[in-house]
Amino acid sequence: MHIYSGRKSASPTLTAPPLEGAKVPSTKERGFSLVELLIVVFVVLVVLAIAIPNIITAVSNLRLHSSAGELAGLMQQARIMAAKNNPTTPIAVYPVRYGVRNGAQIAYIDLNGDGAWSPTVTVNGVTMSEPLIQFSGTVVPAAAAPTAAPGVPGPYVLAGDTGVGSYDNTRVLAYTPRGFPCDYTAPPTCSTPSATYFVYYLTDRRPGTPGWAGVVVTKAGRTKVVSWNGTAWN
């Protein structure tokens, strides 16, 4: 007796032989040759050589401008505190000075007039630390105004000012109880109005040509930040 299982028998698969002269496709994928890899590496290196200096310059400029903005804010804080606290002792003004703390460059408001940053001072019966800022990265206060040497800008000139020249980093900026800036280089003298405006310059130790920025303080006490773009102050 024949029993039908319901299964179909698998029919054999017939494969036609390749035609004579026809290419049989390879089952392996083709990789990159050594020459192609070297070309890709070369292109990447060229792009990096162009991009990395521009990135370093952009980051350095950002740090420099940020530090100048913080310095301008500290100067305005000194002005406000002088007008609010009406200092008389131990000194009658609030100077802004520079120093080093924990290996970093700083600027601070010298509330007690001792010429150094103090973690604890008493002002009108209130104990506090002297306000300070820390400059970013390789940014440092310049020794003096730039000299217009090759690769270096000339001093910033405030348009419309009737004075002669400006006070730079070689002078000590201070604020009187009326909020006016004055030259405190030879204490206790700090006469107002100031004979001219102040420009405090910052530079950095970036590779290649250093950058420059400045904080301008007018004789009336207004503050603004300027930067050197390689050809002009703006």
C-alpha positions as CSV (number, residue, x, y, z in Angstrom):
1,M,0.0,0.0,0.0
2,H,1.4,3.5,-0.9
3,I,1.2,6.2,1.7
4,Y,1.3,9.8,0.5
5,S,3.3,12.0,3.0
6,G,2.3,15.4,1.6
7,R,5.9,16.4,1.2
8,K,7.3,17.4,-2.2
9,S,10.6,16.0,-3.0
10,A,13.2,18.6,-3.6
11,S,14.0,19.0,-7.2
12,P,17.7,19.3,-8.1
13,T,19.0,22.8,-8.9
14,L,20.6,23.0,-12.2
15,T,23.4,25.5,-12.6
16,A,24.4,26.5,-16.1
17,P,28.1,26.4,-16.7
18,P,29.7,29.8,-17.3
19,L,30.1,30.9,-20.8
20,E,33.5,30.6,-22.3
21,G,35.4,33.9,-21.7
22,A,32.9,35.2,-19.1
23,K,34.3,36.5,-15.7
24,V,33.1,34.8,-12.6
25,P,32.2,37.4,-9.9
26,S,34.4,37.2,-6.9
27,T,32.8,36.6,-3.5
28,K,35.5,38.8,-1.8
29,E,35.1,42.6,-1.4
30,R,37.9,44.8,-2.7
31,G,39.7,46.8,0.1
32,F,41.8,50.0,0.0
33,S,45.2,50.0,-1.5
34,L,48.2,51.3,0.4
35,V,48.4,54.3,-2.0
36,E,44.8,55.2,-1.3
37,L,45.3,55.0,2.5
38,L,48.4,57.2,2.2
39,I,46.5,59.8,0.2
40,V,43.7,60.0,2.8
41,V,46.3,60.4,5.6
42,F,48.0,63.1,3.7
43,V,44.8,65.0,3.2
44,V,43.9,64.7,6.9
45,L,47.3,66.0,7.9
46,V,47.0,69.0,5.6
47,V,43.5,69.9,7.0
48,L,44.8,69.6,10.5
49,A,47.9,71.8,9.7
50,I,45.5,74.5,8.5
51,A,42.8,74.2,11.2
52,I,44.8,73.8,14.4
53,P,46.6,77.2,14.3
54,N,43.3,78.9,13.6
55,I,41.7,77.0,16.5
56,I,44.5,78.0,18.9
57,T,44.3,81.6,17.8
58,A,40.5,81.7,18.3
59,V,40.8,80.1,21.8
60,S,43.6,82.5,22.8
61,N,41.6,85.5,21.6
62,L,38.6,84.3,23.6
63,R,40.6,84.0,26.8
64,L,42.2,87.3,26.3
65,H,38.9,89.2,25.7
66,S,37.3,87.3,28.6
67,S,40.1,88.3,31.0
68,A,39.8,92.0,29.8
69,G,36.1,91.9,30.4
70,E,36.6,90.5,33.9
71,L,39.2,93.2,34.7
72,A,36.8,95.9,33.5
73,G,34.2,94.4,35.8
74,L,36.6,94.4,38.8
75,M,37.4,98.1,38.1
76,Q,33.7,99.0,38.1
77,Q,33.3,97.0,41.3
78,A,36.0,99.1,42.9
79,R,34.3,102.3,41.7
80,I,30.9,101.2,43.2
81,M,32.5,100.1,46.5
82,A,34.4,103.3,46.9
83,A,31.3,105.4,46.3
84,K,29.2,103.2,48.7
85,N,31.7,102.7,51.5
86,N,33.2,106.2,51.5
87,P,36.7,105.0,52.6
88,T,38.7,107.1,54.9
89,T,40.9,104.6,56.8
90,P,43.4,103.0,56.4
91,I,43.3,104.6,52.9
92,A,40.9,107.1,51.4
93,V,40.7,105.3,47.9
94,Y,40.3,101.8,46.6
95,P,43.2,100.9,44.2
96,V,43.3,98.1,41.8
97,R,46.5,96.1,41.9
98,Y,48.0,93.0,40.3
99,G,49.7,90.0,41.9
100,V,50.2,86.2,41.9
101,R,48.2,83.8,43.9
102,N,48.8,80.0,43.9
103,G,51.0,80.5,40.8
104,A,48.2,82.3,38.8
105,Q,48.1,86.0,37.8
106,I,45.4,88.0,39.5
107,A,44.0,91.5,39.9
108,Y,42.4,92.6,43.1
109,I,40.9,95.6,44.9
110,D,43.3,96.6,47.7
111,L,40.8,97.6,50.4
112,N,43.2,97.9,53.2
113,G,46.1,99.5,51.3
114,D,48.7,96.9,52.2
115,G,49.8,96.2,48.6
116,A,48.9,92.5,48.8
117,W,45.7,90.5,48.4
118,S,44.2,89.8,51.8
119,P,41.7,86.9,52.5
120,T,40.2,88.8,55.4
121,V,39.6,92.6,55.8
122,T,37.1,94.6,57.7
123,V,35.2,97.3,55.9
124,N,32.8,99.5,57.8
125,G,32.4,96.7,60.4
126,V,31.9,94.0,57.8
127,T,34.5,91.2,57.4
128,M,35.2,90.1,53.8
129,S,38.0,89.0,51.4
130,E,39.3,91.5,48.9
131,P,37.6,91.0,45.6
132,L,39.8,89.5,42.9
133,I,39.9,88.0,39.5
134,Q,42.2,85.3,38.0
135,F,43.4,85.8,34.4
136,S,42.6,82.9,32.0
137,G,45.3,80.6,30.7
138,T,48.4,82.4,29.5
139,V,47.0,85.9,29.9
140,V,49.1,88.3,31.9
141,P,49.1,92.1,32.6
142,A,51.5,93.8,30.2
143,A,54.6,95.5,31.7
144,A,53.6,98.8,30.0
145,A,51.9,100.1,26.9
146,P,52.7,98.4,23.6
147,T,55.5,100.0,21.6
148,A,54.4,99.6,18.0
149,A,57.4,97.3,17.4
150,P,57.1,94.7,14.6
151,G,54.2,92.5,15.5
152,V,53.2,94.7,18.4
153,P,50.4,97.4,18.3
154,G,50.9,101.0,19.3
155,P,49.1,102.5,22.4
156,Y,45.4,102.8,22.2
157,V,44.2,106.4,21.6
158,L,40.8,107.4,23.0
159,A,39.0,109.4,20.4
160,G,37.8,112.9,21.5
161,D,40.0,113.0,24.6
162,T,41.6,116.4,25.2
163,G,44.4,115.2,27.4
164,V,48.0,114.3,26.4
165,G,48.7,110.6,26.3
166,S,47.3,108.1,28.8
167,Y,48.1,106.3,32.0
168,D,49.1,102.7,31.5
169,N,50.2,99.6,33.5
170,T,53.1,101.6,35.0
171,R,50.5,103.6,37.0
172,V,48.1,102.5,39.8
173,L,44.4,103.1,39.2
174,A,42.3,103.9,42.2
175,Y,38.8,105.2,42.8
176,T,37.8,108.0,45.2
177,P,34.6,108.1,47.3
178,R,33.0,110.1,44.5
179,G,33.6,107.2,42.1
180,F,36.2,109.1,40.0
181,P,39.4,107.4,38.9
182,C,42.8,108.8,39.9
183,D,46.5,108.0,39.7
184,Y,47.6,106.4,43.0
185,T,51.2,105.7,41.9
186,A,52.6,107.9,44.7
187,P,50.3,107.5,47.8
188,P,48.6,109.2,49.4
189,T,48.3,111.6,46.4
190,C,45.3,110.7,44.2
191,S,44.0,113.9,42.6
192,T,40.8,114.2,40.6
193,P,39.9,114.9,38.0
194,S,42.6,112.7,36.5
195,A,45.0,114.5,34.1
196,T,44.2,111.9,31.4
197,Y,42.5,108.6,30.8
198,F,43.7,105.1,31.8
199,V,44.4,102.1,29.5
200,Y,45.5,98.9,31.2
201,Y,46.9,96.4,28.7
202,L,46.7,92.6,28.8
203,T,48.8,90.3,26.6
204,D,49.4,86.5,26.4
205,R,52.0,83.9,25.9
206,R,50.4,82.1,22.9
207,P,52.7,80.4,20.3
208,G,53.8,82.9,17.7
209,T,52.6,86.5,17.8
210,P,51.0,87.4,21.2
211,G,47.6,89.0,21.4
212,W,46.7,92.3,23.0
213,A,43.6,93.7,24.7
214,G,43.0,96.7,26.9
215,V,40.6,98.2,29.5
216,V,40.0,101.8,29.0
217,V,38.8,104.0,31.9
218,T,37.8,107.6,31.0
219,K,38.4,110.5,33.3
220,A,34.7,110.3,34.3
221,G,35.1,106.6,35.3
222,R,33.4,104.9,32.3
223,T,35.0,101.6,31.3
224,K,35.2,99.7,28.0
225,V,37.2,96.8,26.6
226,V,39.3,97.1,23.4
227,S,41.1,94.4,21.4
228,W,43.9,94.4,18.8
229,N,42.9,92.5,15.7
230,G,46.3,92.6,14.0
231,T,45.8,95.9,12.3
232,A,43.7,98.2,14.6
233,W,42.1,98.5,18.0
234,N,38.4,97.7,18.0
